[in-house]
Amino acid sequence: MHTFSLVNGLVAAILSASHRVHCMRDATQGGIGAILAEMALQADLQITLDKAKIPLREEVRVCARSSDWTPLFLASEGKLDAFWPASEADKVLASMRNHRLGAEASFVARVEQTQRARLVLLMSLGGYRKIDLPTGELAPRIC
């Protein structure tokens, strides 16, 4: 089964809430970290990802910790990242949360025009860390 077929109902809910969605990306390959780092470079913008707002299940935290992988770069089957104007934010997020696949949807990042295109991670205790595109082998998909 293709990932798109898993999330197509969620995509339909997003598009019914707003036709002003800028883009959406499937997070299967490379996870949220790879997708956002790539998008920041392609769009020549800074994306600030708030670590505390990323919804992670406890089993993912434990698995990542025990294998020394960062959850940012783990394949996320059936998940997507979507970008829309701030004026549409509440409406789109509500439509996502009303869909069974988007029940845990949350705002995790903000996009801004700065002098450098990059992805930065706002750490849980404050401070920022630049996140680069992953190098080498990506973590395997387990599906």
FIGUMAR-926817 format. One record per residue (C-alpha): residue number from 1; residue in three letters; chain; x, y, z. Coordinates in pm, 1 decimal, padded with zeros to 6 digits. Example, Ala and Ser with C-alpha at 12.3 -4.5 7.8 and 13.67 -1.06 7.14 Angstrom:
{nr = 1	rest = ALA	kette = A	east = 01230.0	north = -00450.0	up = 00780.0}
{nr = 2	rest = SER	kette = A	east = 01367.0	north = -00106.0	up = 00714.0}
# end
This chain:
{nr = 1	rest = MET	kette = A	east = 00000.0	north = 00000.0	up = 00000.0}
{nr = 2	rest = HIS	kette = A	east = 00135.2	north = 00341.5	up = -00089.7}
{nr = 3	rest = THR	kette = A	east = 00163.9	north = 00599.2	up = 00186.5}
{nr = 4	rest = PHE	kette = A	east = -00051.4	north = 00843.6	up = -00009.0}
{nr = 5	rest = SER	kette = A	east = -00340.7	north = 00601.2	up = 00008.3}
{nr = 6	rest = LEU	kette = A	east = -00303.9	north = 00606.9	up = 00387.2}
{nr = 7	rest = VAL	kette = A	east = -00326.2	north = 00984.8	up = 00413.4}
{nr = 8	rest = ASN	kette = A	east = -00549.5	north = 01080.8	up = 00121.4}
{nr = 9	rest = GLY	kette = A	east = -00852.2	north = 01130.6	up = 00350.2}
{nr = 10	rest = LEU	kette = A	east = -00647.3	north = 01360.6	up = 00571.3}
{nr = 11	rest = VAL	kette = A	east = -00529.1	north = 01553.7	up = 00265.4}
{nr = 12	rest = ALA	kette = A	east = -00891.8	north = 01592.5	up = 00153.8}
{nr = 13	rest = ALA	kette = A	east = -00983.3	north = 01728.0	up = 00500.6}
{nr = 14	rest = ILE	kette = A	east = -00698.9	north = 01981.3	up = 00482.2}
{nr = 15	rest = LEU	kette = A	east = -00798.0	north = 02097.8	up = 00134.9}
{nr = 16	rest = SER	kette = A	east = -01163.5	north = 02128.0	up = 00232.2}
{nr = 17	rest = ALA	kette = A	east = -01060.2	north = 02358.4	up = 00518.7}
{nr = 18	rest = SER	kette = A	east = -00837.2	north = 02577.6	up = 00302.7}
{nr = 19	rest = HIS	kette = A	east = -00737.5	north = 02605.9	up = -00061.1}
{nr = 20	rest = ARG	kette = A	east = -00443.4	north = 02822.2	up = 00044.5}
{nr = 21	rest = VAL	kette = A	east = -00218.1	north = 02533.3	up = 00148.8}
{nr = 22	rest = HIS	kette = A	east = 00132.0	north = 02605.5	up = 00020.0}
{nr = 23	rest = CYS	kette = A	east = 00257.2	north = 02247.6	up = 00010.5}
{nr = 24	rest = MET	kette = A	east = 00240.7	north = 01905.9	up = 00175.1}
{nr = 25	rest = ARG	kette = A	east = 00505.5	north = 01636.8	up = 00199.3}
{nr = 26	rest = ASP	kette = A	east = 00489.3	north = 01272.5	up = 00299.1}
{nr = 27	rest = ALA	kette = A	east = 00732.6	north = 01208.6	up = 00586.7}
{nr = 28	rest = THR	kette = A	east = 00801.5	north = 00844.4	up = 00501.0}
{nr = 29	rest = GLN	kette = A	east = 01158.5	north = 00885.0	up = 00375.2}
{nr = 30	rest = GLY	kette = A	east = 01391.0	north = 01079.3	up = 00602.9}
{nr = 31	rest = GLY	kette = A	east = 01129.7	north = 01188.3	up = 00854.8}
{nr = 32	rest = ILE	kette = A	east = 01041.3	north = 01542.7	up = 00951.2}
{nr = 33	rest = GLY	kette = A	east = 01406.5	north = 01648.9	up = 00983.8}
{nr = 34	rest = ALA	kette = A	east = 01502.0	north = 01565.8	up = 00625.8}
{nr = 35	rest = ILE	kette = A	east = 01182.9	north = 01709.7	up = 00481.0}
{nr = 36	rest = LEU	kette = A	east = 01206.2	north = 02041.5	up = 00664.0}
{nr = 37	rest = ALA	kette = A	east = 01581.0	north = 02083.6	up = 00607.3}
{nr = 38	rest = GLU	kette = A	east = 01530.5	north = 02020.8	up = 00235.5}
{nr = 39	rest = MET	kette = A	east = 01232.0	north = 02256.3	up = 00215.2}
{nr = 40	rest = ALA	kette = A	east = 01415.4	north = 02536.8	up = 00396.9}
{nr = 41	rest = LEU	kette = A	east = 01698.8	north = 02518.1	up = 00144.7}
{nr = 42	rest = GLN	kette = A	east = 01469.1	north = 02492.6	up = -00158.6}
{nr = 43	rest = ALA	kette = A	east = 01248.3	north = 02782.8	up = -00047.3}
{nr = 44	rest = ASP	kette = A	east = 01541.5	north = 02994.3	up = 00078.7}
{nr = 45	rest = LEU	kette = A	east = 01370.5	north = 03038.2	up = 00416.9}
{nr = 46	rest = GLN	kette = A	east = 01439.8	north = 02955.9	up = 00778.4}
{nr = 47	rest = ILE	kette = A	east = 01220.6	north = 02694.3	up = 00939.8}
{nr = 48	rest = THR	kette = A	east = 01228.7	north = 02684.8	up = 01318.6}
{nr = 49	rest = LEU	kette = A	east = 01116.6	north = 02349.1	up = 01453.1}
{nr = 50	rest = ASP	kette = A	east = 01002.8	north = 02340.7	up = 01817.6}
{nr = 51	rest = LYS	kette = A	east = 01127.5	north = 02013.1	up = 01968.7}
{nr = 52	rest = ALA	kette = A	east = 00874.7	north = 02026.5	up = 02254.5}
{nr = 53	rest = LYS	kette = A	east = 00580.6	north = 02037.1	up = 02010.6}
{nr = 54	rest = ILE	kette = A	east = 00673.4	north = 01734.1	up = 01798.7}
{nr = 55	rest = PRO	kette = A	east = 00423.5	north = 01458.3	up = 01884.0}
{nr = 56	rest = LEU	kette = A	east = 00625.8	north = 01142.5	up = 01951.8}
{nr = 57	rest = ARG	kette = A	east = 00489.9	north = 00821.5	up = 02092.0}
{nr = 58	rest = GLU	kette = A	east = 00676.8	north = 00684.5	up = 02391.1}
{nr = 59	rest = GLU	kette = A	east = 00777.5	north = 00369.2	up = 02203.2}
{nr = 60	rest = VAL	kette = A	east = 00945.3	north = 00585.4	up = 01937.3}
{nr = 61	rest = ARG	kette = A	east = 01137.1	north = 00777.6	up = 02204.6}
{nr = 62	rest = VAL	kette = A	east = 01256.3	north = 00453.6	up = 02365.5}
{nr = 63	rest = CYS	kette = A	east = 01351.6	north = 00292.4	up = 02033.7}
{nr = 64	rest = ALA	kette = A	east = 01539.6	north = 00602.2	up = 01917.4}
{nr = 65	rest = ARG	kette = A	east = 01721.8	north = 00637.6	up = 02248.7}
{nr = 66	rest = SER	kette = A	east = 01823.6	north = 00269.3	up = 02258.3}
{nr = 67	rest = SER	kette = A	east = 01944.9	north = 00267.5	up = 01896.3}
{nr = 68	rest = ASP	kette = A	east = 02113.2	north = 00610.9	up = 01910.7}
{nr = 69	rest = TRP	kette = A	east = 01894.3	north = 00746.8	up = 01627.5}
{nr = 70	rest = THR	kette = A	east = 01738.4	north = 01089.3	up = 01631.4}
{nr = 71	rest = PRO	kette = A	east = 01359.5	north = 01075.4	up = 01587.8}
{nr = 72	rest = LEU	kette = A	east = 01385.9	north = 01370.8	up = 01347.6}
{nr = 73	rest = PHE	kette = A	east = 01519.7	north = 01142.7	up = 01075.3}
{nr = 74	rest = LEU	kette = A	east = 01312.4	north = 00830.8	up = 01130.7}
{nr = 75	rest = ALA	kette = A	east = 01071.4	north = 00732.8	up = 00854.7}
{nr = 76	rest = SER	kette = A	east = 00719.6	north = 00831.8	up = 00953.4}
{nr = 77	rest = GLU	kette = A	east = 00482.0	north = 00610.8	up = 00754.6}
{nr = 78	rest = GLY	kette = A	east = 00138.1	north = 00765.9	up = 00714.2}
{nr = 79	rest = LYS	kette = A	east = 00246.0	north = 01111.9	up = 00836.7}
{nr = 80	rest = LEU	kette = A	east = 00272.9	north = 01437.5	up = 00647.7}
{nr = 81	rest = ASP	kette = A	east = 00400.2	north = 01790.1	up = 00686.9}
{nr = 82	rest = ALA	kette = A	east = 00178.7	north = 02069.6	up = 00557.2}
{nr = 83	rest = PHE	kette = A	east = 00236.1	north = 02443.1	up = 00520.7}
{nr = 84	rest = TRP	kette = A	east = -00033.7	north = 02709.1	up = 00502.6}
{nr = 85	rest = PRO	kette = A	east = -00070.5	north = 03081.6	up = 00580.6}
{nr = 86	rest = ALA	kette = A	east = -00090.5	north = 03175.7	up = 00947.8}
{nr = 87	rest = SER	kette = A	east = -00435.1	north = 03325.6	up = 00885.5}
{nr = 88	rest = GLU	kette = A	east = -00564.9	north = 02975.2	up = 00799.8}
{nr = 89	rest = ALA	kette = A	east = -00384.6	north = 02793.8	up = 01081.0}
{nr = 90	rest = ASP	kette = A	east = -00663.2	north = 02734.7	up = 01332.5}
{nr = 91	rest = LYS	kette = A	east = -00910.7	north = 02626.0	up = 01065.8}
{nr = 92	rest = VAL	kette = A	east = -00670.2	north = 02378.5	up = 00902.0}
{nr = 93	rest = LEU	kette = A	east = -00545.7	north = 02234.0	up = 01230.1}
{nr = 94	rest = ALA	kette = A	east = -00904.4	north = 02180.2	up = 01349.7}
{nr = 95	rest = SER	kette = A	east = -00989.0	north = 01994.4	up = 01027.4}
{nr = 96	rest = MET	kette = A	east = -00682.1	north = 01773.9	up = 01070.2}
{nr = 97	rest = ARG	kette = A	east = -00767.2	north = 01691.7	up = 01430.8}
{nr = 98	rest = ASN	kette = A	east = -01121.1	north = 01594.8	up = 01327.3}
{nr = 99	rest = HIS	kette = A	east = -00978.2	north = 01322.9	up = 01100.6}
{nr = 100	rest = ARG	kette = A	east = -00867.8	north = 00995.9	up = 01261.8}
{nr = 101	rest = LEU	kette = A	east = -00517.8	north = 01018.7	up = 01109.1}
{nr = 102	rest = GLY	kette = A	east = -00470.9	north = 01378.1	up = 01221.1}
{nr = 103	rest = ALA	kette = A	east = -00592.7	north = 01347.7	up = 01579.4}
{nr = 104	rest = GLU	kette = A	east = -00243.6	north = 01427.2	up = 01712.0}
{nr = 105	rest = ALA	kette = A	east = -00171.0	north = 01702.2	up = 01458.9}
{nr = 106	rest = SER	kette = A	east = 00005.1	north = 02006.9	up = 01597.1}
{nr = 107	rest = PHE	kette = A	east = 00191.3	north = 02319.1	up = 01497.2}
{nr = 108	rest = VAL	kette = A	east = 00555.3	north = 02221.8	up = 01523.5}
{nr = 109	rest = ALA	kette = A	east = 00736.9	north = 02488.3	up = 01321.8}
{nr = 110	rest = ARG	kette = A	east = 00727.5	north = 02839.8	up = 01192.4}
{nr = 111	rest = VAL	kette = A	east = 00865.1	north = 02969.4	up = 00864.6}
{nr = 112	rest = GLU	kette = A	east = 01037.1	north = 03304.0	up = 00834.0}
{nr = 113	rest = GLN	kette = A	east = 01248.1	north = 03497.6	up = 00590.4}
{nr = 114	rest = THR	kette = A	east = 01597.4	north = 03546.3	up = 00728.0}
{nr = 115	rest = GLN	kette = A	east = 01942.9	north = 03597.7	up = 00584.7}
{nr = 116	rest = ARG	kette = A	east = 02012.5	north = 03224.1	up = 00578.7}
{nr = 117	rest = ALA	kette = A	east = 01807.3	north = 02933.2	up = 00451.9}
{nr = 118	rest = ARG	kette = A	east = 01819.6	north = 02663.8	up = 00718.7}
{nr = 119	rest = LEU	kette = A	east = 01636.3	north = 02441.7	up = 00961.7}
{nr = 120	rest = VAL	kette = A	east = 01690.6	north = 02519.4	up = 01327.9}
{nr = 121	rest = LEU	kette = A	east = 01563.5	north = 02322.2	up = 01624.3}
{nr = 122	rest = LEU	kette = A	east = 01436.4	north = 02510.5	up = 01927.9}
{nr = 123	rest = MET	kette = A	east = 01559.2	north = 02292.9	up = 02213.3}
{nr = 124	rest = SER	kette = A	east = 01336.7	north = 02196.3	up = 02506.9}
{nr = 125	rest = LEU	kette = A	east = 01545.5	north = 02396.3	up = 02755.1}
{nr = 126	rest = GLY	kette = A	east = 01592.9	north = 02692.5	up = 02522.1}
{nr = 127	rest = GLY	kette = A	east = 01859.3	north = 02769.0	up = 02266.5}
{nr = 128	rest = TYR	kette = A	east = 01877.0	north = 02664.3	up = 01904.1}
{nr = 129	rest = ARG	kette = A	east = 02059.4	north = 02396.4	up = 01708.0}
{nr = 130	rest = LYS	kette = A	east = 02108.0	north = 02397.9	up = 01329.6}
{nr = 131	rest = ILE	kette = A	east = 01982.2	north = 02079.1	up = 01166.0}
{nr = 132	rest = ASP	kette = A	east = 02146.6	north = 01968.3	up = 00841.6}
{nr = 133	rest = LEU	kette = A	east = 02024.2	north = 01721.5	up = 00584.9}
{nr = 134	rest = PRO	kette = A	east = 02117.9	north = 01370.4	up = 00694.4}
{nr = 135	rest = THR	kette = A	east = 02420.4	north = 01209.2	up = 00535.3}
{nr = 136	rest = GLY	kette = A	east = 02488.2	north = 00842.1	up = 00476.7}
{nr = 137	rest = GLU	kette = A	east = 02225.3	north = 00573.6	up = 00506.3}
{nr = 138	rest = LEU	kette = A	east = 01879.8	north = 00671.2	up = 00631.5}
{nr = 139	rest = ALA	kette = A	east = 01725.5	north = 00464.0	up = 00907.0}
{nr = 140	rest = PRO	kette = A	east = 01542.2	north = 00169.5	up = 00752.7}
{nr = 141	rest = ARG	kette = A	east = 01165.9	north = 00175.5	up = 00704.6}
{nr = 142	rest = ILE	kette = A	east = 00994.8	north = -00081.2	up = 00921.5}
{nr = 143	rest = CYS	kette = A	east = 00660.2	north = -00152.7	up = 00759.7}
# end
